[in-house]
Amino acid sequence: MPKVAVTDYTFPELDVETSILAPLGAQIVSLKQKRAAAELLPLVADADQVITQFAPVTAEVIQAMQHARVIVRYGIGVDNVDLEAARVRGIPVCNVPDYCIQEVADHTLGFILAATRQVVASTQSIRSGEWKLPVPLTQMRTLCDLTVGLIGFGRIGREVGNRLQAFHTRVLVHDPMVPGTVMEAAGFTPATLAQVLAESDVLSLHCPSTAQTRGLINREALGQMKPGVILVNVARGDLVDPDALLEALRSGHVSGAALDVFSPEPIPYEHPIRRLENVILAAHIASASVPAVRRLRETVANIVAASIRGEPLPNIVNGVK
């Protein structure tokens, strides 16, 4: 009987996964809430397949896996999994690269519009009894007059760019992994990181969390940006130095931020970022929709099913065949 270990999940139950895996004779064992790495060791020790969402699948956790034939992540990013440790052990790591593309692109556009048109500030002003423009006129911006910089031109970054084209926005794109000719063919302007930082009125992040991108938006990067820039982050919290961003928001150099992700998560209740009026926050929910979550869970379960049947695995991200 194959044993499938689920390190953590945010769904009410694992009924979708069970409906796909139970007919194959699989036994599913799980921890619902995200746990520390040490608490995962007995769960994964004798598992044949491992599914994870946000739990830290560290080298120690992977070393404890005696029989694992695959690790599958609920989502696109795999920064909670030690890919090299899994590669050394010969365990393929799979993700779901086409998950929530439209949802996150929509959420990004919603953030950009809310920040440039001061939607939240207007709502709060009216709720407090006022009836007026709640901010200086200079903070009411029109997308056709702005330059939006995208860092990352994967599936989500491209969809955000496509949406912005309808607003006649100038879009700069930086992604060292994508040829500039590809960006130009899609109707966008390729740019260096320095150009994107210097010329963007709105900067939106769509890159993964890697050794090269963590802390990408730090004090130096923020200092290179236009005064009054708006920062949007729906990618990963650790792309941005939170202390540097807080300073820039308080000084007004960054006029606003819209953040679906942060470092750390959850944001501590006492953290000052929660109380800044020029910040829009969401609890890492840009990916959420009923169809997206259903597809995510079905895809993950079907990858595990392929492993149980001994079939080739899709979406391997750590080079293990």
C-alpha positions in Angstrom: 0.0 0.0 0.0 1.7 3.3 -1.1 1.9 5.8 1.7 1.4 9.5 0.7 2.5 12.1 3.3 1.0 15.6 3.2 3.1 17.9 5.3 0.5 20.7 5.4 -2.6 22.1 3.6 -5.0 25.0 3.8 -8.1 23.2 2.5 -10.9 22.0 4.7 -10.0 18.4 4.0 -8.2 16.2 1.5 -11.3 14.8 -0.2 -10.1 15.7 -3.7 -6.8 14.0 -3.2 -8.4 11.0 -1.7 -10.8 10.5 -4.5 -7.9 10.2 -7.0 -5.4 8.3 -4.8 -7.6 5.9 -2.8 -8.6 3.8 -5.9 -4.8 3.2 -6.3 -4.7 1.7 -2.8 -2.8 4.7 -1.4 -2.9 5.6 2.3 -2.8 9.4 3.0 -1.3 10.6 6.2 -1.1 14.3 6.9 -0.5 17.2 9.2 -2.9 20.0 8.5 -1.0 23.0 9.9 2.4 24.1 8.8 5.0 22.7 11.3 8.7 23.1 12.0 11.0 20.9 10.0 11.8 18.6 13.0 8.1 17.8 13.4 7.9 16.5 9.8 10.6 13.8 10.2 8.3 10.9 11.5 5.6 11.8 8.9 7.9 11.5 5.9 10.3 8.8 7.1 8.4 5.9 5.4 6.4 7.8 2.8 6.5 6.8 -0.8 5.3 10.2 -2.0 5.4 13.5 -0.3 3.1 16.5 -0.9 3.8 19.9 0.6 2.3 23.4 0.7 4.2 25.8 2.9 6.1 23.5 5.4 9.9 23.7 5.3 11.1 20.6 3.5 14.7 21.1 4.4 17.7 19.0 3.8 17.1 17.4 7.2 13.6 16.5 6.3 14.7 15.1 2.9 17.4 13.1 4.5 14.8 11.4 6.7 12.8 10.2 3.7 13.7 6.5 3.3 11.4 5.6 0.4 10.2 8.8 -1.2 9.9 8.7 -5.0 8.6 12.2 -5.5 8.0 15.5 -3.6 5.1 17.6 -5.1 4.4 21.2 -4.1 0.9 22.7 -4.1 1.8 25.7 -6.2 4.4 27.2 -8.6 7.2 28.3 -6.3 9.3 25.6 -4.6 11.4 27.8 -2.3 10.2 25.9 0.7 11.9 22.7 -0.6 15.6 22.2 -0.6 16.0 21.3 -4.3 19.7 20.4 -4.1 19.2 18.1 -1.2 16.4 16.3 -3.1 18.6 16.1 -6.2 21.4 14.5 -4.3 19.0 11.9 -3.0 17.6 11.3 -6.5 14.1 12.5 -5.5 12.3 14.5 -8.2 10.6 17.6 -7.1 7.5 18.6 -9.1 5.4 21.8 -9.1 2.2 23.1 -10.8 3.6 25.8 -13.1 0.2 26.8 -14.6 -1.6 27.3 -11.3 -3.4 30.5 -10.6 -1.9 32.5 -13.5 -5.1 34.4 -14.3 -6.0 34.9 -10.6 -2.6 36.4 -9.7 -2.6 38.6 -12.8 -6.1 39.9 -12.0 -5.0 40.6 -8.4 -1.9 42.5 -9.6 -4.0 44.7 -11.8 -6.5 45.2 -9.0 -3.6 46.3 -6.7 -2.2 48.7 -9.4 -5.6 50.3 -10.0 -6.4 50.5 -6.3 -3.0 52.2 -5.6 -3.1 54.6 -8.5 -6.7 55.6 -8.2 -6.6 55.7 -4.3 -9.6 53.3 -3.9 -8.8 52.3 -0.3 -8.1 55.9 0.8 -11.4 57.0 -0.7 -13.3 54.3 1.0 -11.7 55.0 4.4 -12.4 58.8 4.0 -16.1 58.3 3.3 -16.4 55.8 6.2 -15.0 58.5 8.5 -17.7 60.9 7.4 -15.8 63.0 4.8 -16.8 63.7 1.2 -13.7 64.9 -0.6 -10.6 63.9 -2.5 -8.8 62.1 0.3 -5.2 62.6 -1.1 -3.4 65.4 -2.9 -4.3 65.5 -6.6 -0.8 64.5 -7.5 -1.5 61.0 -6.1 -4.4 60.4 -8.5 -2.7 58.8 -11.4 -3.8 57.5 -14.8 -2.2 54.3 -16.2 -1.8 55.7 -19.7 0.5 58.3 -18.3 2.6 55.9 -16.3 5.5 53.5 -16.9 5.0 50.1 -15.2 8.0 48.0 -14.7 7.7 44.2 -14.4 10.5 42.2 -12.9 9.9 38.6 -14.1 8.4 37.6 -17.4 7.1 34.2 -16.7 3.4 33.2 -17.2 2.1 35.6 -14.6 4.3 38.5 -15.6 3.2 38.1 -19.2 -0.5 38.1 -18.3 0.0 41.3 -16.2 1.7 42.9 -19.2 -1.2 41.9 -21.5 -3.7 43.4 -19.1 -1.7 46.7 -18.9 -1.6 47.0 -22.7 -5.4 47.5 -22.7 -4.7 50.6 -20.5 -2.1 52.0 -23.0 0.5 51.8 -20.4 4.2 51.8 -21.1 5.5 48.5 -19.9 9.2 47.8 -19.2 10.3 44.2 -18.5 13.3 42.8 -16.9 14.0 39.1 -16.8 17.6 37.8 -17.4 16.2 34.4 -18.3 14.0 35.6 -21.2 15.5 37.0 -24.5 14.7 40.6 -25.2 13.4 39.5 -28.6 10.7 37.5 -26.9 9.6 40.5 -24.9 9.5 42.7 -28.0 7.5 40.1 -30.0 4.9 40.3 -27.2 4.8 44.1 -27.4 6.9 45.0 -24.4 10.1 46.9 -23.9 13.1 44.9 -22.5 15.2 46.7 -20.0 18.0 46.3 -17.6 17.3 46.1 -13.9 18.8 49.6 -13.5 16.4 51.0 -16.2 13.4 49.3 -14.6 14.2 50.7 -11.2 15.0 54.2 -12.5 12.1 54.7 -15.0 9.1 52.9 -13.4 6.2 54.8 -11.8 4.9 51.4 -10.6 7.2 48.4 -10.0 5.6 45.0 -9.9 7.4 41.8 -8.9 6.8 38.5 -10.6 10.0 36.5 -10.1 10.6 33.4 -8.0 12.5 33.4 -4.7 16.0 32.2 -5.4 19.5 32.9 -4.1 19.8 35.6 -6.8 16.4 37.4 -6.1 16.1 37.3 -2.3 16.5 40.8 -1.1 16.5 42.2 -4.6 14.5 45.2 -3.5 16.8 46.6 -0.8 17.9 50.0 0.3 20.1 50.5 -2.7 17.5 49.4 -5.2 14.8 51.6 -3.5 17.2 54.5 -3.7 17.5 54.1 -7.4 13.7 54.3 -7.9 11.7 57.4 -8.8 10.4 59.5 -5.8 6.8 58.6 -5.4 7.1 55.1 -7.0 4.5 52.5 -6.1 5.7 48.9 -5.3 3.5 45.9 -5.9 4.5 42.4 -4.7 2.4 39.3 -5.4 5.4 37.0 -5.8 7.4 36.2 -2.6 7.9 38.3 0.5 11.6 37.7 0.7 12.2 39.6 -2.6 11.9 42.8 -0.6 13.9 44.0 2.5 11.0 44.8 4.8 12.9 47.3 6.9 14.2 49.2 3.9 10.6 49.3 2.4 9.2 50.6 5.7 11.8 53.4 5.8 11.0 54.3 2.1 7.2 54.3 2.8 7.6 56.5 5.9 9.8 59.0 4.1 7.5 59.1 1.1 10.2 58.1 -1.4 7.9 55.1 -2.0 4.4 56.7 -2.1 2.6 53.4 -1.7 2.8 49.7 -1.7 0.4 46.9 -2.4 1.5 43.6 -0.9 0.0 40.1 -1.0 3.2 38.7 0.4 5.6 39.8 3.1 8.6 38.7 5.2 7.7 37.2 7.6 4.3 35.7 7.1 1.9 36.0 8.8 2.8 39.7 9.4 3.1 40.1 13.1 0.2 42.0 14.6 2.4 44.7 16.0 4.4 45.2 12.8 4.1 48.9 11.7 3.5 47.9 8.0 0.0 46.9 9.1 -0.9 50.5 10.1 0.6 52.6 7.3 -2.2 54.3 5.4 -0.2 54.2 2.1 -0.1 50.4 2.1 -2.6 47.9 0.8 -2.3 44.4 2.3 -3.6 40.9 1.6 -2.9 37.7 3.3 -1.1 35.8 0.5 -4.5 35.2 -1.2 -3.9 36.4 -4.8 -4.0 32.8 -6.1 -7.5 32.1 -4.6 -10.4 31.0 -6.7 -12.6 27.9 -6.6 -11.5 26.7 -10.0 -7.9 27.4 -9.4 -7.7 25.5 -6.1 -9.6 22.6 -7.6 -7.2 22.3 -10.5 -4.2 22.7 -8.2 -5.3 19.8 -6.0 -6.2 17.5 -8.9 -2.9 18.2 -10.6 -0.9 17.5 -7.5 -2.8 14.3 -6.8 -2.4 13.1 -10.5 1.3 13.7 -10.3 1.4 11.5 -7.2 -0.8 8.9 -9.0 1.7 8.9 -11.9 4.5 8.1 -9.4 2.5 5.3 -7.9 1.9 3.8 -11.3 5.5 4.2 -12.3 4.8 6.6 -15.1 7.0 9.6 -16.2 6.5 12.6 -14.0 5.7 16.1 -15.3 7.0 19.5 -14.1 10.3 18.2 -12.5 12.1 21.3 -11.3 15.4 19.9 -9.8 16.7 17.9 -12.8 16.1 14.4 -11.5 14.9 12.1 -14.2 
